[in-house]
């Protein structure tokens, strides 16, 4: 992306060069990612990029863009570089040290909203909140709800707090530090417990995509030898903090449905394993007996 003195690097020319560069390094959606990174540098929308396609980019702008492009081809996740990810239409701030929400989490949110639909003033507990995605989206979608988000990582908890402020739900969202097996709330206090715990078997974590294995926090990925450690801690706690008839909604790894449902069987009923559009098991829901 260097130019001779007489050359003018327009926005479109820079974008085309970035597209070729990312594609040559194996980035699948090279055009889309080139656009997203450039919107980050120039603080423009995607539409504005094309409305200003003949705008010259100065040396500082090009240098900032090249820096992001290099970080991307070195494996840094796109979401960290642009600083946010969209979930059910809400932009959530993310960055190094927090798990990046994925489409599977939208399935979990849809199921949680379905379970909460009949409740007028629901009390919700998000266990392992990470960036606060579940807690913040539920608080936004349910304006009469109260949400308590707990997270073991102090660094991730700061993202929860920032996202709550960003979406103006801080008055109804309380965040605190806690592990899955020691939830700092009283018995029977909640209508719903929702969680996306770590569920990848320890031996599989190093073999994940480079962006995940080298950059996302292993605390939010590693579920122990069989991927079920967090569920073994969390489900008994869910039975304690939910009132009779309260609901549980958990994201799971593919093919973990039977095992997680079995862990729920002692204290929960109406246990259902939900699948995604590809037919993979993704969510377990249940009701407290």
Secondary structure, 3 states (H helix, E strand, C coil): CCCCCCCCCEHHHHHHHHHHHHHHCCCCCHHHHHHHHHHHHHCCCHHHHHHCCCCECCHHHHHHHHHHHHHHHCCCCHHHHHCEEEECCEEEECCCCCCCCCHHHHHHHHHHHHHHCCCCCCEEEEECCCCCHHHHHHHHHCCCCEEEEECCCHHHHHHHHHHHHHCCCCCCEEEECCCCCCCCCCCCCEEEEEECCCCECHHHHCCCCHHHHCCCCHHHCECCCCCCHHHHHHHHHHHHHEEEEEEEEEECCCCCHHHHHHHHCCCEEEEEEEECCCCCEEEEEEEEC
